[in-house]
Amino acid sequence: MTFVKREIVITKDGSPSVYVEELREAFHSLNGSVQESLHTFVKEGLVHFYNEYRPEQMHLFEMGFGTGLNALLAWQFAEKTRTLIHYTGIEAFPLEEVIYRELQFDIADESAQEKLQKLHEVSWETWHELSDYFHFKKVEKGLNAYDFDREHNIVFFDAFAPSVQPELWSEEVFQKMYDGLSTPGALITYSAAGAPRRAMQKAGFWIAELRGAAGKREMTRAMKL
């Protein structure tokens, strides 16, 4: 699959996302990209895991680097808490420069735009120490071609919706995620669809059904305990 037509759209909270014409799907909720990421991946992911386990450092894996918003927010969290985060993100179809240079997310960080551009511009397949608290690697591969090189504490599972790419929400995929997590470990996703949740449970996860971001009733935190 290749994506020919991608364009920036503005979501309801004023923040941008990217719309893929072939899939008729955006990278984020059209109710608000920043709002969704802050609630789903930061509040119910990073903040919850940090408060629950107080790790000295965290290894974070993201399925779907995309616009870089979740990585940017993870970087902000790392600096705020002074917790070293080793972030690995995979992306099979990186954004074109003409698109990522136009992305601007208002996240109360004076250097947010500079950081976002850095995330997109640094080289692929190698680690970059972007700050004392944020070490970053992005890999240009699809999930099927990627093999975990270590256990991670948290997975941000930010693939396109199950209705759009059902093959990425299978029991086989979630077994791979489960095996790639430490104990304890958490997989966070915006989706609350029944079939993916059942696939997660079959892989061994314990499911927490949580309130979703604005405009979405539920989301999912899947724990490896």
N, C-alpha and C positions, 0 to 999 in steps of 0.2 A: 504494500500500500504506500502510495506517495500522496502528499497533500499539495495540490497545485494552487488553490486559492485560499489564502489566509489573510485576514484583515483585523485591525484593531477595532474593538467596539467598547463603548463606555457603559458600565453597569450602573445600577440604580444608586449605589453609594458614591458615584462619581469617579470610581477607579476603573482602569482599563482591563480588558481581557482580550483574548484572541479568538476569533470565530473562524471555524473551518467549514468552508462551503460544502465540501464533499460529504461531510458527516452531519451537516446541519446542527453543529454542536459547538459550544464555546468551551474554552479551557476552564472557566470558573462559572459559578452561579451568576446569572444575569441580575440577581437581586443585590449583588455586591461582591466583587472579587476579594477585596481586602477584608471585608466583614466576614466572609466565609472562611478565609484562611486563618484569621485571628481566632475565630471561635473553634473551628474544627481542628486545625493542626497545632496551633499554639496553646490555647486554653485547655482543650481536652486531650492534647497530646503531650507537648513539652512541659507545660506547667504542671499538669497532673502527675506525670512521671517524676518530675523533679521534686515536687512536694511529697510524693509518696515514698521515694527511695533515696533522695538526697545524694545522687551520684557525684563523684568528683569530676567525672568526664562522661560524655555520652557518644556513642556511635549511632549515627542516624542514616537511614537509607530511604531515598525517595524514588518511588516508581512514577516517573513523569516530571522531569525537571522543568519543562515547559517555559513559562515566562520568567522563571527564577524567583517568583514572589515568595514561595515557601522557604527557599534557601535564604533569601534576604531576611525574612522574619526570624529564621533560626539563628542567623548571624546576629541580629539585634538582641535576641534572647540570650545568646552566649555572652555578649558584651555586658548586658545588664546584670546577669547573675554571676559573671566571672567564672563560668563553667565551660571547660573546653569541650567543644563539639567537633567531632570528626564527621563531616557530611559527605555522603556519596549519593549522587543523583544520576539516574540513567535517562537517556532521551534518544529515541530512535530517529526523530525528525527535528533537529535543532531549528530554532527560529532564524530567519534571515536577518542580516544586520539592519536592513531598512525597517524592519518591524521592531526589533528589540531596542533600537536607539530611540524610538518614539514612546516607549513605555515609561510611565512615571507613576509611582505609587506613593501616596501620602501616608507615611507610617510614623510620623513624629520623629524623624531622624534626619538631621541636617545633611548627612552624607549619604542618604539612601540612594539617590540617583547615581552617585559615583560608585557605590558598592554594587548596585545592580549591573551597571555596565561592566564592572570588573568580573562579575560572575559569568557574564556572557563572553567576555573577551579572552579570558585566560585559556590556556591550551587544554585540550581534552586528554583523558587517560593518564593523568599524573596528579599528584598531590600538590596543593598550593597552601602555604601558611599565610592566609589573608589577614590574620591578626593573631595576637597571643591566645585568643580563645576560639578562633574559628579556622579549622583546617578543612579544605574543600577539594573534592575531586568530582568531575563529571565524566560520564562514560557514554559514548555514542553507540549504543546498542539497544536492541529490543530486549524485553524480559527473558524470552526463551534463549537468547544467546548469552545471557549474563550468568556468571557463577559467583556466588558470594565468596569473598576472600577472608571473611571473619564473621563472627556473630555480632549483630547489631542490637541495641537496646530498643530502638523505635523504628518503625516503618511508617512513612507517610505514603499511603496508597492512594495516588491521585490520578489514576487512569481515567479514560473516558468512561461514561456511564455504562452499566451492564447491558442496557438496551442497544448501545452503539457498538461496543466491542466485548461481547459476552465471553470470548475466549480468554480474556484477561481476568475473569472473575470465577474461574473454575476451581474445583477441589485440588487439582494438580498444582495450580499456581499458588494457592494458599498453603499447601503443604510445603512448597519451596520457601514461602515467606516464614512459615512456622519454624522450619529447620534452620533458617538464617537468623533467627532471633536468639538472644540470650534468655536466661530464666532469672528474674522476670523480664518480660519483654512485651511491647505493645505495638499493635498495628492499628493505625488510625485512618478512617476513611469517611468521606461525606455520605456514602451510600448507606441506605437502610433496607435495600431490596432483600426479599426473602431468600431467593436462590443463593446469592453470595454469602449470606449469613449461614445458611445450612452448609455450604461448602467450607466455610471457616470452621464450623463446629466439627465437621468430619475430619478436618486436618488437625484438630486437637485444641483449638482456641476456646476460651471462655468468653462469651459475648456480653458486653454492656450496651444496652440500648439507651442512647442519650438524646437530649434535645438537639435538633439541628440548628444551623445558622438561619438567619432571617429568611422566611419564605419556605423553609424546609422543616417538616415536623420532627424528623429523627435523623441521627447519624449513628456510626458504629465505632466502638473501641473494642478490639479483640485482643485478649490478653493470653500470653503464655506464662503459666504460673507453675 
